């Protein structure tokens, strides 16, 4: 009898230990899920605040009041949303170099403005033109057609068609990841112009255009260069919005948007590009 009672007591103790472990594990799991939910909620909120910055920029760039209007020339604007800090930059796409429209000299000068030697810049600019043109003839200063890609061990040749994305230029023979990271912010597919609009261009693009960038930017930032109306631009913009909560959490958003009628009902703009949380492109 005593042995049976002892065995029963031992079994009860083991059950108590097991139940305690199960309750503890459940409590820990519940706590972790609550923390994860809180982190996810804060992250989603920060991202939505960054999106609010993007949409607010569209409102301000369309504002015809010179006192409250934002010109799409790349300068940073500070904004507060519900007590949280947001920094927004908006750039008109006509201030960039159009990959499908720019000629070889402009592309080469842009590469030189970013630190590439003239000879290398000419060759790479020629390869960019060869990628998009319809023929299989290399440019006089170099370039790259199908045979050149094959000789370099690439299993593809020149596309011989227009660029469809900015990232596509990474496939051009001679392009490197480091150079692409420096070049991409100054490229567009949406301006339709052979020459950028200096009213909205950034430093390297101005240099490529043969403009004294330092003097031009100083004059523009001082309000000495006034586009027509209040500089609303073409209606197609790159927008960078960075949100920061009071607890230090941050979120970033990069978009290219076309203001105006949208195929999406109720939307005042069309999204052409959208990227969250990582440097463009």
C-alpha positions as CSV (number, residue, x, y, z in Angstrom):
1,X,0.0,0.0,0.0
2,X,2.8,2.4,0.9
3,X,4.6,1.6,-2.3
4,X,1.4,2.3,-4.3
5,X,0.9,5.6,-2.5
6,X,4.5,6.6,-3.2
7,X,4.2,5.8,-6.9
8,X,0.9,7.8,-7.1
9,X,2.6,10.8,-5.3
10,X,5.6,10.6,-7.7
11,X,3.2,10.5,-10.7
12,X,1.3,13.5,-9.4
13,X,4.6,15.4,-8.9
14,X,5.7,14.6,-12.5
15,X,2.3,15.8,-13.8
16,X,2.7,19.0,-11.8
17,X,6.1,19.6,-13.3
18,X,4.9,18.8,-16.8
19,X,1.9,21.1,-16.5
20,X,4.1,23.8,-15.1
21,X,6.5,23.5,-18.0
22,X,3.6,23.5,-20.5
23,X,2.1,26.6,-18.9
24,X,5.5,28.3,-18.9
25,X,6.1,27.4,-22.5
26,X,2.6,28.7,-23.5
27,X,3.2,32.0,-21.6
28,X,6.6,32.4,-23.3
29,X,5.1,31.7,-26.7
30,X,2.3,34.1,-26.1
31,X,4.7,36.8,-24.9
32,X,6.9,36.3,-28.0
33,X,3.9,36.5,-30.3
34,X,2.7,39.7,-28.6
35,X,6.1,41.2,-29.0
36,X,6.3,40.2,-32.6
37,X,2.8,41.6,-33.2
38,X,3.8,44.8,-31.6
39,X,7.0,45.1,-33.7
40,X,5.0,44.2,-36.8
41,X,2.4,46.8,-36.0
42,X,5.0,49.5,-35.4
43,X,6.7,48.6,-38.6
44,X,3.5,48.7,-40.6
45,X,2.6,52.1,-39.0
46,X,6.0,53.5,-39.8
47,X,5.7,52.4,-43.4
48,X,2.3,53.9,-43.7
49,X,3.6,57.2,-42.4
50,X,6.3,57.1,-45.1
51,X,3.5,56.5,-47.6
52,X,1.7,59.5,-46.2
53,X,4.8,61.6,-46.8
54,X,4.8,60.5,-50.4
55,X,1.2,61.4,-50.9
56,X,1.7,64.7,-49.0
57,X,4.5,65.6,-51.4
58,X,2.1,65.2,-54.4
59,X,-0.3,67.6,-52.7
60,X,2.4,70.2,-52.1
61,X,3.9,70.0,-55.5
62,X,0.5,70.7,-57.0
63,X,-0.1,73.6,-54.7
64,X,0.0,76.9,-56.7
65,X,0.6,79.0,-53.7
66,X,4.3,80.0,-53.9
67,X,4.6,80.2,-50.1
68,X,3.6,76.5,-49.6
69,X,4.5,75.0,-52.9
70,X,7.2,72.3,-53.1
71,X,9.3,72.4,-56.3
72,X,10.3,69.0,-57.5
73,X,14.0,69.8,-57.6
74,X,15.4,67.3,-55.1
75,X,15.7,69.5,-52.0
76,X,14.8,67.8,-48.7
77,X,11.5,68.9,-47.0
78,X,10.9,68.2,-43.3
79,X,7.3,67.3,-42.3
80,X,5.6,66.1,-39.2
81,X,2.8,63.6,-39.2
82,X,1.0,62.9,-35.9
83,X,4.1,63.9,-34.0
84,X,6.4,61.7,-36.1
85,X,9.2,63.1,-38.3
86,X,9.1,62.6,-42.0
87,X,11.7,63.8,-44.6
88,X,10.6,63.9,-48.2
89,X,12.5,64.6,-51.5
90,X,10.6,65.0,-54.8
91,X,12.4,65.1,-58.1
92,X,10.7,65.7,-61.5
93,X,11.7,62.9,-63.8
94,X,12.5,65.4,-66.6
95,X,15.5,66.4,-64.5
96,X,17.1,63.0,-65.1
97,X,18.8,61.4,-68.1
98,X,16.4,59.2,-70.1
99,X,18.0,55.9,-70.9
100,X,16.0,55.5,-74.1
101,X,16.4,59.0,-75.4
102,X,19.8,60.4,-74.3
103,X,22.6,60.4,-76.9
104,X,26.0,58.9,-76.4
105,X,27.8,62.1,-75.5
106,X,25.3,63.0,-72.7
107,X,25.6,59.4,-71.3
108,X,29.4,59.6,-71.4
109,X,29.5,63.0,-69.7
110,X,27.2,61.7,-67.0
111,X,29.5,58.7,-66.4
112,X,32.5,61.1,-66.2
113,X,30.6,63.3,-63.7
114,X,30.4,60.2,-61.5
115,X,34.1,59.6,-61.7
116,X,34.6,57.3,-64.7
117,X,37.6,58.0,-66.9
118,X,36.7,59.5,-70.3
119,X,37.7,56.5,-72.4
120,X,35.8,54.1,-70.2
121,X,32.8,56.4,-70.2
122,X,32.7,56.6,-74.0
123,X,32.9,52.8,-74.3
124,X,30.2,52.1,-71.7
125,X,27.9,54.9,-73.1
126,X,28.3,53.3,-76.5
127,X,27.4,49.9,-75.0
128,X,24.3,51.4,-73.5
129,X,23.3,52.8,-77.0
130,X,24.1,49.4,-78.6
131,X,21.8,47.7,-76.1
132,X,18.8,49.7,-77.1
133,X,19.3,50.3,-80.8
134,X,17.9,47.9,-83.3
135,X,21.0,47.2,-85.4
136,X,24.0,44.9,-84.6
137,X,26.6,47.5,-85.5
138,X,28.9,48.8,-82.7
139,X,29.3,52.5,-82.1
140,X,32.4,54.3,-83.6
141,X,33.9,54.8,-80.1
142,X,33.3,51.2,-79.0
143,X,30.2,49.6,-77.6
144,X,29.0,46.0,-77.3
145,X,27.0,43.8,-79.6
146,X,26.3,40.1,-79.5
147,X,29.8,38.9,-80.3
148,X,31.2,41.1,-77.5
149,X,28.9,39.6,-75.0
150,X,29.7,36.1,-76.2
151,X,33.5,36.8,-76.0
152,X,32.9,38.0,-72.4
153,X,31.2,34.7,-71.5
154,X,27.7,36.1,-71.3
155,X,24.9,33.8,-72.4
156,X,22.9,36.7,-73.9
157,X,23.6,39.5,-76.3
158,X,22.6,43.1,-76.8
159,X,18.8,43.5,-76.4
160,X,18.4,45.7,-79.5
161,X,15.3,47.2,-78.0
162,X,14.5,50.0,-75.5
163,X,15.2,49.6,-71.8
164,X,12.1,48.5,-69.8
165,X,13.5,49.1,-66.3
166,X,16.4,51.1,-64.9
167,X,17.9,47.9,-63.4
168,X,18.2,46.5,-66.9
169,X,21.3,48.7,-67.5
170,X,23.1,46.4,-65.1
171,X,23.2,43.8,-67.9
172,X,25.1,46.1,-70.2
173,X,28.6,44.9,-70.8
174,X,31.0,47.0,-68.8
175,X,28.6,48.0,-66.1
176,X,29.5,47.2,-62.5
177,X,27.3,47.0,-59.4
178,X,29.3,49.9,-57.8
179,X,28.9,52.2,-60.8
180,X,25.2,51.2,-61.2
181,X,24.5,52.2,-57.6
182,X,26.0,55.7,-58.3
183,X,24.4,56.0,-61.7
184,X,20.8,54.8,-61.2
185,X,19.4,57.8,-59.2
186,X,20.1,60.0,-62.2
187,X,18.4,57.8,-64.8
188,X,14.8,57.7,-65.9
189,X,12.6,56.0,-68.5
190,X,9.7,58.4,-68.2
191,X,10.8,61.9,-69.4
192,X,10.8,61.2,-73.1
193,X,13.4,63.9,-73.5
194,X,16.8,63.8,-75.1
195,X,18.1,66.5,-72.7
196,X,17.1,66.8,-69.0
197,X,15.4,69.9,-67.7
198,X,18.0,71.9,-65.8
199,X,15.3,73.4,-63.6
200,X,15.0,70.0,-61.8
201,X,18.4,68.3,-62.5
202,X,20.8,67.3,-59.8
203,X,24.5,68.1,-59.7
204,X,26.0,65.2,-61.9
205,X,23.2,65.7,-64.5
206,X,24.0,69.4,-64.6
207,X,27.7,68.7,-65.1
208,X,26.8,66.3,-67.9
209,X,24.8,69.1,-69.5
210,X,27.8,71.4,-69.4
211,X,26.3,73.6,-66.6
212,X,28.3,75.0,-63.7
213,X,26.5,72.8,-61.2
214,X,27.6,74.6,-58.0
215,X,26.6,78.0,-59.2
216,X,23.3,76.8,-60.7
217,X,22.3,74.9,-57.6
218,X,23.1,77.8,-55.3
219,X,21.0,80.1,-57.5
220,X,18.2,77.7,-57.7
221,X,18.1,77.0,-53.9
222,X,18.1,80.8,-53.4
223,X,15.0,81.1,-55.5
224,X,16.8,82.8,-58.4
225,X,15.7,80.2,-61.0
226,X,11.9,80.1,-61.4
227,X,10.3,77.6,-63.7
228,X,7.0,78.7,-65.3
229,X,4.0,78.9,-63.0
230,X,5.3,77.7,-59.6
231,X,7.4,74.8,-60.9
232,X,4.8,72.0,-60.8
233,X,6.9,70.1,-63.3
234,X,5.9,67.4,-65.7
235,X,3.6,65.5,-63.4
236,X,5.9,62.4,-63.2
237,X,8.1,62.4,-60.1
238,X,10.5,60.3,-58.1
239,X,9.7,60.6,-54.4
240,X,11.8,59.5,-51.4
241,X,10.0,59.5,-48.1
242,X,11.7,58.6,-44.8
243,X,9.7,58.3,-41.6
244,X,11.0,58.1,-38.1
245,X,9.0,57.3,-35.0
246,X,9.7,58.7,-31.5
247,X,11.1,55.3,-30.5
248,X,13.7,55.5,-33.3
249,X,12.0,53.1,-35.7
250,X,12.5,54.1,-39.3
251,X,11.0,53.2,-42.7
252,X,11.9,54.4,-46.2
253,X,9.9,54.5,-49.4
254,X,11.0,55.2,-52.9
255,X,8.4,55.6,-55.7
256,X,8.0,56.9,-59.2
257,X,4.5,58.2,-59.6
258,X,2.5,60.0,-62.3
259,X,0.1,62.5,-60.9
260,X,-3.4,62.8,-62.4
261,X,-5.9,60.3,-63.7
262,X,-5.3,56.7,-62.7
263,X,-6.6,53.4,-63.9
264,X,-7.2,52.6,-60.2
265,X,-10.6,54.0,-59.1
266,X,-10.3,56.7,-56.5
267,X,-6.6,57.1,-56.9
268,X,-5.1,60.5,-57.9
269,X,-1.9,59.0,-59.2
270,X,-0.4,56.1,-61.1
271,X,2.4,54.1,-59.5
272,X,5.3,53.4,-61.9
273,X,7.7,52.1,-59.3
274,X,7.5,51.2,-55.6
275,X,10.3,50.1,-53.3
276,X,10.3,49.9,-49.5
277,X,13.0,49.8,-46.9
278,X,16.1,49.7,-49.1
279,X,18.2,52.2,-51.0
280,X,17.2,52.8,-54.6
281,X,17.0,51.3,-57.1
